[in-house]
Amino acid sequence: MIIEGDGDTSRNLTNANDNDKIGDTSFDVEYARRQLENLLSNPDNESEDSSDNFDIQIATKPSSFSFSKILSDYESGGDFSLSSFPTPPPLSSIERDRRLFEIQLLGCLTEGDDAVPELWNHWYSERGNTAKARLEEIGRMFNDPKNWDECERKLTDLVDEYGVYFVEPINLLATLYFLQGKLVSSYKLCQIVLTFKPYHIGALSGIVQVALGLNDLTASRRWARKRLPESSLDPVLGEGGALENRREVVQQPNNPERIEWVEKAVTAAKVLLVRAERRTKDSFFGKPDAHYSIANNNDSEIDVADGFDCFDDESDGSAWQ
């Protein structure tokens, strides 16, 4: 969620050309990723499909998932849970590289806030330059309330197109609902983002303000403790007693809470990667051979899982409470 000046709705970055179109996909890595995930998710594609039309069939395959319908049902009193969503896509090598780079960026937060814009840029780019450009365009439309209905439609379209596991459209939609006064829905969307990315600094910041708007002081305090702590970059005295430039003198934060937060965030990101790898192996490559020993791997995975639970130790272990 973007409320405290995260900067992602106001960045004036050049929009990328629309290279997701069918006729120009030779070097579109994101398009190739989506093809691969579709193939792995749908191994029983009809054999009579001709190779000439195969790319078009993949790109235009209809989906029964409708995020706008889920939102409408929720506002009407319906259920809204993880079971409402499609199963996560398989972990491609491209997605694995993205997650590893995300872990590196999270680790850089111990050195200050310089990595924050890079982290936002990385999240916006998770589904390629076209999706990123569309998100930035929608964010710029937030300034005029007359555009809000169109923003909502475009954001739900993005979720339907790229999947619910691309959280930035959901995060922007949570911001939009906050601006519109739809606080209950905004809170739920923040929870969705934090379920998939418990270290999402924007959603953690936004959900605190939404909880305050709902007059839920208990929730606001609990979520506030999960936000990224400030770096202690105060000016220090030099040898002659003069104040030195803090950015030149202090290279790392001396706030232990900040360091602890980063360690937990990195651990949470790693456990989500482990789970995605295991899910892909089990779902798409079958179970391991009977003689394969899992015991040697369990200890390390349990340690990572414990770290993930520790990141959310102020609640019941789930963002969906």
C-alpha positions in Angstrom: 0.0 0.0 0.0 1.3 3.5 -0.8 0.3 6.1 1.7 3.5 7.4 3.4 5.3 8.7 0.3 6.8 5.4 -0.9 7.2 7.1 -4.2 6.1 4.4 -6.5 3.0 6.2 -7.8 4.9 9.4 -8.5 8.0 8.1 -10.2 8.3 9.5 -13.6 9.9 6.5 -15.3 9.7 6.1 -19.0 6.9 3.6 -20.0 8.2 0.5 -21.8 6.9 -0.4 -25.2 4.2 -3.0 -25.3 6.3 -6.0 -26.1 3.8 -8.5 -24.7 1.8 -8.5 -27.9 1.6 -11.8 -29.9 3.4 -10.5 -32.9 6.6 -9.3 -31.1 7.6 -11.9 -28.5 10.9 -13.2 -29.8 12.9 -11.6 -26.9 10.2 -11.1 -24.3 11.4 -13.1 -21.3 8.2 -12.4 -19.3 6.1 -13.8 -22.2 8.2 -16.9 -22.3 7.8 -17.3 -18.5 4.0 -17.2 -18.8 4.1 -19.7 -21.6 6.2 -22.1 -19.5 3.9 -21.7 -16.5 0.9 -22.4 -18.7 2.4 -25.5 -20.1 3.3 -26.9 -16.7 0.0 -25.9 -15.2 -1.9 -27.5 -18.1 -0.1 -30.7 -19.2 -3.3 -32.1 -20.8 -3.5 -29.5 -23.6 -5.4 -30.9 -26.6 -3.0 -32.6 -29.0 -4.8 -31.4 -32.1 -3.8 -27.8 -31.4 -1.7 -26.7 -34.3 1.7 -25.2 -33.6 0.9 -22.2 -35.7 -1.8 -21.1 -33.3 -0.3 -22.4 -30.1 1.1 -19.1 -28.9 -2.2 -17.3 -29.5 -4.1 -20.1 -27.6 -1.8 -19.7 -24.6 -2.1 -16.0 -24.5 -5.8 -15.9 -24.9 -6.8 -18.9 -22.9 -9.9 -17.9 -20.8 -9.7 -18.1 -17.0 -12.5 -18.8 -14.6 -10.8 -16.6 -12.0 -12.4 -13.2 -11.5 -10.9 -11.0 -8.9 -13.6 -8.3 -9.3 -16.2 -11.0 -8.6 -14.4 -12.1 -5.5 -14.3 -8.5 -4.3 -18.0 -8.0 -5.1 -18.9 -11.2 -3.2 -16.8 -10.1 -0.2 -18.5 -6.7 0.0 -21.8 -8.5 -0.1 -20.9 -10.6 2.9 -19.3 -13.6 1.1 -16.2 -15.5 2.1 -12.8 -14.3 1.1 -9.9 -16.7 1.7 -7.0 -18.3 0.1 -9.3 -21.1 -1.2 -10.9 -18.5 -3.4 -7.6 -18.2 -5.4 -6.1 -20.5 -8.1 -3.2 -22.6 -7.0 0.2 -20.9 -7.3 2.0 -21.3 -10.6 5.1 -23.5 -10.8 8.4 -21.9 -9.9 10.2 -21.2 -13.1 13.9 -20.5 -13.2 13.2 -16.8 -14.0 10.9 -16.5 -11.0 13.5 -18.2 -8.8 16.1 -15.7 -9.9 13.6 -12.9 -9.1 13.1 -14.2 -5.6 16.9 -14.6 -5.0 17.4 -11.0 -6.1 14.6 -9.9 -3.8 16.3 -11.6 -0.9 19.5 -9.7 -1.7 17.7 -6.4 -1.8 16.0 -7.2 1.6 19.4 -7.9 3.0 20.7 -4.5 1.8 18.2 -2.8 4.1 20.6 -3.3 7.0 22.8 -0.6 5.3 20.0 2.0 5.2 17.2 3.0 3.0 19.1 3.2 -0.3 17.7 -0.2 -1.4 14.1 0.8 -0.8 13.5 2.4 -4.2 15.3 -0.6 -5.8 13.0 -3.0 -3.9 9.9 -1.1 -5.1 11.2 -1.2 -8.7 11.8 -4.9 -8.4 8.3 -5.6 -7.1 6.7 -3.4 -9.9 8.8 -5.3 -12.5 7.9 -8.9 -11.4 5.7 -9.4 -14.4 7.7 -7.5 -17.0 8.0 -3.9 -18.3 4.5 -3.8 -19.7 2.8 -4.6 -16.4 5.1 -2.2 -14.7 4.3 0.6 -17.1 0.6 0.0 -16.6 0.9 0.1 -12.9 2.8 3.4 -13.0 0.2 4.9 -15.3 -2.6 3.8 -12.9 -0.8 5.2 -9.9 -0.5 8.6 -11.6 -4.3 8.6 -12.1 -4.9 8.5 -8.3 -4.6 12.3 -8.0 -8.0 12.9 -9.6 -11.0 11.2 -7.9 -12.8 11.2 -11.2 -10.4 8.5 -12.4 -10.9 6.2 -9.4 -13.6 4.0 -11.0 -11.3 3.5 -14.0 -8.3 2.8 -11.7 -10.3 0.1 -9.9 -11.3 -1.6 -13.2 -7.7 -1.5 -14.6 -6.2 -2.9 -11.4 -8.7 -5.8 -11.2 -8.0 -6.5 -14.9 -4.3 -6.6 -14.1 -4.9 -9.2 -11.3 -7.1 -11.3 -13.6 -4.4 -11.1 -16.3 -1.2 -11.7 -14.3 -2.6 -13.6 -11.4 -3.2 -12.8 -7.7 0.4 -13.8 -6.8 1.5 -10.5 -8.5 0.8 -8.4 -5.5 1.5 -4.9 -6.6 -1.9 -4.4 -8.3 -3.6 -5.6 -5.1 -1.4 -3.3 -3.1 -2.4 -0.3 -5.3 -6.1 -1.4 -5.0 -5.8 -1.4 -1.2 -4.5 2.2 -1.5 -7.4 3.2 -3.7 -9.9 1.7 -1.4 -8.3 3.5 1.5 -8.7 6.8 -0.4 -12.4 5.9 -1.2 -13.1 5.1 2.4 -13.6 1.4 1.8 -11.6 0.5 4.8 -12.7 -3.0 5.4 -11.9 -4.1 1.9 -8.6 -2.1 2.0 -7.7 -4.0 5.2 -8.4 -7.3 3.6 -6.3 -6.5 0.5 -3.4 -5.5 2.7 -3.7 -8.9 4.4 -3.5 -10.6 1.1 -0.3 -8.8 0.2 1.2 -9.6 3.5 0.2 -13.3 3.2 2.3 -13.5 0.0 5.0 -11.0 1.1 5.0 -10.7 4.9 7.9 -8.2 4.6 6.1 -5.9 2.1 7.1 -2.5 3.5 4.3 -0.6 1.8 1.5 -2.9 2.9 2.9 -3.0 6.5 2.8 0.8 6.5 -0.6 1.0 4.9 -2.4 -1.5 7.0 -1.5 0.5 10.1 -3.3 3.5 8.8 -6.3 1.5 7.6 -6.6 -0.1 11.1 -6.5 3.4 12.6 -9.3 4.4 10.2 -11.3 1.5 11.5 -10.6 2.6 15.1 -8.9 -0.7 15.8 -6.1 0.4 18.0 -5.1 -3.1 18.9 -4.5 -4.1 15.3 -2.8 -0.8 14.5 -0.3 -1.2 17.3 0.3 -4.9 16.4 1.0 -4.0 12.7 3.0 -1.0 13.7 5.5 -3.2 15.4 6.0 -5.1 12.2 7.0 -2.1 10.1 10.5 -1.6 8.9 12.2 0.3 11.8 14.1 3.5 11.0 17.8 3.5 10.6 19.7 5.4 13.2 21.6 7.8 11.0 22.0 10.7 13.4 24.8 13.2 13.0 27.9 12.3 15.1 30.7 14.5 16.5 34.0 14.6 14.7 37.4 14.8 16.2 37.1 18.6 16.5 33.7 18.5 18.0 31.9 19.5 14.8 29.0 17.5 13.5 30.0 15.3 10.6 27.8 14.5 7.6 25.8 11.5 8.8 25.6 9.8 5.4 29.4 9.9 5.1 30.2 8.9 8.6 27.5 6.3 9.4 27.7 3.5 6.9 25.3 1.1 8.7 22.4 1.6 11.1 23.0 1.1 14.8 19.3 0.3 15.4 19.2 -3.4 16.5 15.5 -3.6 15.8 16.2 -2.7 12.2 18.8 -5.4 11.9 16.5 -8.0 13.5 13.7 -7.0 11.1 15.9 -7.5 8.1 17.0 -10.9 9.3 13.4 -12.0 9.8 12.4 -10.6 6.4 15.2 -12.4 4.6 14.3 -15.7 6.5 10.7 -15.3 5.5 11.6 -14.7 1.8 13.8 -17.8 1.9 11.1 -20.0 3.4 8.6 -18.9 0.8 11.2 -19.8 -1.9 11.7 -23.3 -0.3 8.0 -23.8 -0.2 7.6 -22.8 -3.8 10.4 -25.2 -4.9 8.9 -28.1 -2.9 5.4 -27.4 -4.3 6.7 -27.3 -7.9 8.6 -30.6 -7.4 5.7 -32.4 -5.7 3.0 -31.1 -8.1 4.8 -31.2 -11.5 7.7 -33.7 -11.1 6.1 -36.3 -8.8 7.1 -37.6 -5.4 10.8 -38.5 -4.7 11.9 -42.2 -4.9 11.2 -44.2 -1.8 14.9 -44.6 -1.0 15.4 -40.8 -1.0 16.1 -39.7 2.5 14.3 -36.6 3.6 15.6 -36.6 7.1 18.8 -34.8 6.1 16.8 -31.9 4.7 14.1 -31.5 7.4 16.3 -29.9 10.0 17.3 -27.0 7.9 13.8 -26.5 6.5 12.3 -26.5 10.1 14.8 -23.8 11.1 13.7 -21.7 8.2 10.1 -22.2 9.0 10.7 -21.2 12.6 12.3 -18.0 11.4 9.2 -17.3 9.2 6.9 -17.8 12.1 9.1 -15.5 14.2 8.6 -12.7 11.7 4.9 -12.8 12.5 5.2 -13.6 16.2 2.9 -10.7 17.2 -0.2 -12.4 15.7 -1.6 -15.9 15.4 0.9 -16.7 12.6 -1.4 -15.8 9.7 -2.2 -12.5 8.1 -5.7 -13.8 7.5 -7.0 -13.3 11.0 
